[in-house]
């Protein structure tokens, strides 16, 4: 049935001849074949005859114009909900880079100073509803740069000790520290944010520490699936890291990241996990702690507070900024004005469109009245 | 089996081989020794001389290309000659360089492998089909002379030098030298339908020496001792010439094509023939003739190829710009940032920009539609299948469905602007019927429409005639009565002329007499004479035997002047049984009238003064539905041109009867056109734009020649004809037909479609954008060269208006959507580059990229391209004007392509920027962003296809549901714990936030991205509805069919006796068969070969 690609070679093929001219001559011009010879008759099915039952939606102005109106209204509804949701979220944001001399952390912004501490004091005139989340924010930091993103060893981070000795090349140039393999290797780990914060409520001249909860701040999948500590050697994590070097920028090796909680060490350190999860944009914030315990479980009451910052992380060199953010959350997560406004804009656009179409329709349908 | 090696020519030959100037010494270097197996076998067994091995090809044909070992390398080599494939191969290679591998190798390799394997499977199945058909051909039986006598072997066992016996109706397996046959003078008749498409018989004749020496009983005896040596030219593709000599018994005999039976011919009317195999297998002339097929490409495909090249160039340009951006970033930002400068590894910003260029080339490569070409081809194949499956284009009479032979022209069927049609056999049935005759002033016979009036008219009683086998559509008892009662000598003379003046061959088959004629009208006349009692029984070289009313008469044939299209008549000079001499002449009215005697029959006659015996009227009826089809096609805006070899009157009459020309049309005949065009006067003075007075020019060949000679006039003529309703070109040769097509192609941009049924239309069919062949009475040559094959002209209407329209509609939609979905998805990376330091950071998870192409978006668009219908088939036919969208190229033009591209740029911007805006200064991470953008992209293109689909079959719905389901399932699989545990570096995307913000962002992004398309759809609905409202308020005058009451011409105008036929057997009949020693004149063979039915001025 299928035609050959080479017609000439098909000349003498004994395929089904498309033209049965031969019969015509010897039958004295009668072309008719013997009766019942319908071998080539196509199947009479809906598919072959292109008569498949089909739904052909007939759109009319009566559907389209209200449709646009409905979409617009729905969008405006969502926009309003998002807007109100965002409005109800309290956010306290403070840049502590210390660029200006009148800012508290100006002294610490000098990169040569080690173990510098500064504190920001602020007053809450209104109850800050709980649970309150404490974020740190960085800007102009390209965590989404491709090379930064690939500069890590997934095998190493999943606890595969084979890669403790030979880290992946992708970690370059942070693979070896004077010949000793770095664990965790790569730029991402090396550049880990290392400022730390302590929050106090100033009650009558004394500093009442606000307990900061570092549990559960990382992504569930990171904590439970992606990252794994190497198997303990003689019950010791440190021994498992034996023969490896700490990332050059780190003060302490991975197994000593949290001296207060032995389970929060190595690759399972939650601050490390938060950092290792790449940000989408050069301006980002990451969760530092939650305030969920003690007197502050319901939120931060009205009063004066002091945030003590252990200032280690240099950003001024590359024009970056650091900030600390206190925020509570609603159903939609953190404050997000953009989304609400965008919904309102698109919704209004739809409504305008439906009105334009209505006008066009009316104008063309009844051009000169009902004459 | 004697085999003499002592012939001097052998030594000459071997010397030539040794000096390797083998081919230049003489033309006749191909040596064949009869019955000398080991001579030829010996040659074959020297493999190091490749050319010699080729020289003795076995008779097995091998049209398949692949073997188990060569399939993979050969097929890959073929596939990588395509630009898209080689492009993606280069991308895969680039991806192996770690420094620039922005996305891993599998993202490109996976789709590439799928594309390659789909095509590989397609090629393989086609090759297997060829292999099957090869083996079927190779295993056909044939009788070969072996020491044990004639043995039935298979075709593939035939070797050069073998003597073969061919039985009646057998196909000839190799190019043979005819040695002798069972017929007198060793004549034999062959049918060459498979070679040149002609169905009339040709004859071949053996040399007189072989005829006289090799006839023996049994045949083996003489043949097995035959030790002739044939020295002839090397294998070539010239079907109509052969040069060689037979050296036998010390004498040389000249050979030419008359002595050769070509492979593929069928032996007819001859019990058996004996031949010597000269060329076998791929050396056969017919196989040498199989040249490369020129693949026609549609304008849409060409345009789209340009778009693809444009995309690649744009991609490179964008990559350069991004590289500049990256260089600047590395120069200004990175040095300040310890991490980034360390990652840069100390290389200069320029070098890093260079790397970024390649990184972006890789990253943006998915914007080039890799799967497009294979999908495009698959869709074409399906469209072609649908054409073949259409019951409305299946003709039960000869059990033939329509056939799409070319698989790449479907959408062009929807854009045809000019239809160029042959007349005879295309518009008409080419089944000639003897309707009327006029003898001595009396008109006998009724026309079909008169038959309706005289309904009671009894069928002709021919029971008195033992030779009557039916087949006469003639109703007039008066003539029969006069003939039987022998009242009218003039009518007897008339029938005698009919039965004598022709070149028909007769044959007895199953007790009935069959006629073999060079043209259908000759046959119609002889059959009519037979039915009326004048039976042509047989003929020899110099006599004719007839039976007139039961009385067998023998006429001596003294001379026969065969029909040529120049003379347009034929004559025979016979000696009557009574001894009198008579010259009978028949021919076209014009030439006969010139030669009639001016006065009464009793005046002294000169050589030219003939007596008029009678006039015949032969009807070639229009095919069913032709007028309706032509009027539909004209409504569809297609300009119908009829190109015919007939004379003007015939063409005009056919034009009227098939509604090509309306009764009230102005006719612009040859001279007027010359006035209008050649004399540079105002062209359109008489045509005007008034639609009620359309004009149809008719051209005969001299103005055409003039038109074709001067380009300026050609342009003017085409401009003139564009104002006209239709054009008739008369007395056109096959070459001129093609020239007319070329003229239209040159001076207009419209798509031309040529339709014809005979070998004389092949030129035109090949020249036009689309060639359609009708399977008619005239063999398969037109079909062999056509892109589409139909059985009836009226099917053309459905092929164009339904299949063509749908194909155009579907393929345009398909291409736009494909372009949109690939670019919209890939361009996102450009915009994200501005936020990621131009680092070529992908915005998608790497697995998403191949799956998007393969799984998430491929099926719905295929369903769209297969099932979509804007209007039902009935609607397409009823509102033929819908077809004009294709002619105007409304659906696929630079403007629509630009709109598609702009839309995809907009979509990519929305896909990138809205999620980025929503995620700005939040704790949402890169992975969540990637999933948000990817989900939005999948939703957007899915909604776009939902908007595009107007015809929802269950397959469309299933495809869309399946695609979306696949997206979620595959995403979950790729993000699964198991895969991550196995290969953490490749499946690291585990875990993304699914909080409401993400979903709301997806919703917002999807809606915003599809908003322009939705708005366009809605505006379209609103505007067309209002315009429909307006249309309803006023009736379209052009839609109203004219009342059929008055039709000029009407049925009374039928095709006149067109004297259209090829050269008959006249030369064979008159030439002293078997006596001529020299080669016969070449033109005869040419004429028989070209077989033009509508004979032309050239011959």
Interface residues (C-beta under 8 A of the other chain):
Chain A: X1 X2 X3 X4 X5 X6 X7 X8 X9 X10 X11 X12 X13 X14 X15 X17 X18 X19 X20 X21 X22 X24 X25 X26 X28 X29 X30 X31 X32 X33 X37 X38 X39 X40 X41 X42 X43 X44 X48 X49 X50 X52 X53 X54 X55 X56 X57 X59 X60 X61 X63 X64 X65 X67 X68 X71 X75 X78 X82 X135 X137 X141 X142 X143 X144 X145 X146 X147 X148 X149 X151 X153 X154 X155 X157 X158 X160 X168 X169 X172 X173 X174 X187 X190 X191 X219 X220 X221 X222 X225 X226 X277 X278 X279 X280 X281 X282 X283 X284 X285 X286 X287 X317 X318 X319 X331 X332 X333 X334 X336 X338 X339 X342 X343 X346 X349 X350 X353 X357 X360 X361 X364 X365 X367
Chain B: X61 X63 X98 X102 X126 X129 X130 X133 X136 X137 X140 X171 X191 X193 X194 X195 X199 X200 X263 X264 X286 X287 X289 X290 X291 X293 X333 X336 X337 X338 X339 X340 X342 X343 X344 X345 X359 X386 X388 X389 X390 X391 X394 X396 X397 X398 X399 X400 X401 X403 X405 X431 X432 X469 X471 X509 X514 X515 X516 X520 X523 X524 X527 X775 X776 X777 X778 X779 X780 X783 X784 X785 X789 X806 X835 X836 X837 X839 X840 X841 X842 X867 X869 X873 X914 X916 X917 X918 X919 X920 X921 X922 X923 X924 X925 X926 X927 X928 X929 X950 X951 X952 X953 X954 X955 X977 X980 X981 X984 X985 X988 X990 X991 X993 X995 X996 X997 X1000 X1001 X1003 X1004 X1007 X1008 X1011 X1014 X1015 X1017 X1018 X1019 X1021 X1022 X1023 X1025 X1026 X1027 X1029 X1030
